[in-house]
Amino acid sequence: MDRRQRKIIHIDCDAFYASVEMRDNPALADKPMAVGGSADRRGVIATCNYEARAYGVRSAMASGHALKLCPDLLIVKPRFDVYRTVSREIHGIFRDYTDQIEPLSLDEAFLDVSNCEQFGGSATRIAQDIRRRVSSDLHITVSAGVAPNKFLAKIASDWRKPNGIFVITPDQVEDFVAELPVNKLHGVGKVTADKLTRLGIRTCRDLREWHKLRLVREFGSFGERLWNLAHGIDERVVQTDSRRQSMSVENTYDQDLPDLQACLAQLPALLEELERRMTRLDSSYRAGKPFVKVKFHDFTQTTLEQAGAARDLESYRLLLTSAHARGNRPVRLLGVGVRLQDLRGKHEQLDLFTALER
């Protein structure tokens, strides 16, 4: 199918955990509230409602800092079983339109409705009906983006948040993308965005002036991806398979780990838990590259992996030593993990929520 004929919807729940809590306890509505861990246990905000966001509270922020920004903030402990149940109900609505569903998390997913015959095949009307049903049946709101590909559908769902819908038709793609800042492009992080800015590239219109080969010379294989995105091209299909990509264990410490030696001392316990979890994997996976994740006290973080390295204590010690040197500051969180190779020739589709719970 030609890429311009595809009809992709990105659905994103609005402040999902917080919305469920406000639905189930109306006394929380219209007050700044968040779902997360308690400040006295060095907890972190999972999400917050829009009233809290007005004070500058954000996801992944330390609860203690959130309370400094908003002293009246109500922090509710998460109820993941409830969120999973609501998520299942939302996906039940999705399946009334298509079985081409790619979950990104409990609260967002891509849907390919290219072959859907309901509403005369109108992706816009399908998205409107999904939004209506989620609101009337489950009493929460979702935002929707409709576009010819995943990259644009995800941008579109954020355009009219919260509780909105935005549609990019095939004949609007070229003009819409031209004005996009390059930091909106899928896969462009701060480092790449800064490099693009230094090269005088701020919008996709600027990026289109560069030849594809020149971008490849500057950015390696990602240069071709940049060229495609700047022209509104994204051939990624909606992936209905939720197979694991990695297995990991991480821990947030009550007190910052002051130096490298303190971090290294935590490795045996983390690796013991990782090995325990690895024993649960079936024989369709093979362990690949080991990796470590370090989040410093200022919330900057780094991940380092090593192809060909063993999964023994010494290999992880070397990885952690190199990763710690990137920041050389007190550490708040440590994680260890291993990338997984899928040995199945043809993936079976896992039950969505079994995959998400892992």
KAWO-V392654 format. One record per helix or strand of 3 or more residues. SS is the DSSP state (alpha for helix, beta for strand). FROM is the first residue (numbers start at 0). TO is the last residue. If there is no record, write none. Layout:
SS;FROM;TO  SS;FROM;TO
This chain:
alpha;2;4  beta;7;12  alpha;15;23  alpha;25;27  beta;32;35  alpha;38;40  beta;43;47  alpha;49;52  alpha;62;68  beta;73;75  alpha;79;93  beta;100;104  beta;107;111  alpha;117;120  alpha;122;137  beta;141;146  alpha;149;156  beta;164;166  alpha;169;177  alpha;181;183  alpha;189;197  alpha;203;207  alpha;211;218  alpha;221;229  beta;245;256  alpha;259;277  beta;284;295  beta;300;305  alpha;312;324  beta;330;341  alpha;351;356
